[in-house]
Amino acid sequence: MAQNSTDFAGNITATPELRHTGKTDVLNFCVAINERRRDAESDEWVDAPVFVDVAVFGKRAVALSERLEKGMFVVVHGRLAFSKWVKDGQTHSKLSVVADDLHFVKTKKREEAVA
């Protein structure tokens, strides 16, 4: 029996983009997950970011579009989605995550002191 489920945590890389299609609303954003690896040349530990595209659909997309921001730390539970399309005669494909559940921590913005 196959199972399509994934969980990961990381920071949103850019302001999420809400699109209104004819059928439903879609919120798209990218999450950067830092992975620690030992560098083969220097034998030192380095950060190796992995970037994951995430999509949220429907009413949840609209609600989250008002709350999610660049830099926020999020925990995503979802399923992998493969899409394939042809543009300018070339076939493209993409593996992304459709979020079923999302938890986030709102980062505190620093208030600048007025002199």
RAPEQUI-V881826 format. One record per backbone hydrogen bond with DSSP energy under -0.5 kcal/mol. CO is the residue of the C=O (numbers start at 1). NH is the residue of the N-H. If there is no record, write none. Layout:
((CO NH) (CO NH))
//
This chain:
((3 5) (6 78) (8 76) (10 74) (11 32) (12 71) (16 18) (17 19) (17 28) (19 21) (19 26) (24 21) (25 58) (26 19) (26 28) (27 56) (28 17) (29 54) (30 13) (31 33) (31 52) (32 11) (32 34) (33 35) (33 50) (35 37) (35 48) (37 39) (37 46) (39 43) (44 39) (46 37) (48 35) (50 33) (52 31) (53 97) (54 29) (55 99) (56 27) (57 60) (58 61) (58 62) (59 63) (60 64) (61 65) (62 66) (63 66) (64 67) (64 68) (69 72) (72 12) (72 74) (73 105) (74 10) (75 103) (76 8) (77 100) (77 101) (78 6) (79 98) (81 96) (83 94) (85 92) (87 90) (90 87) (92 85) (94 83) (94 96) (96 81) (97 55) (97 99) (98 79) (101 77) (103 75) (104 106) (105 73) (110 112) (113 115))
//
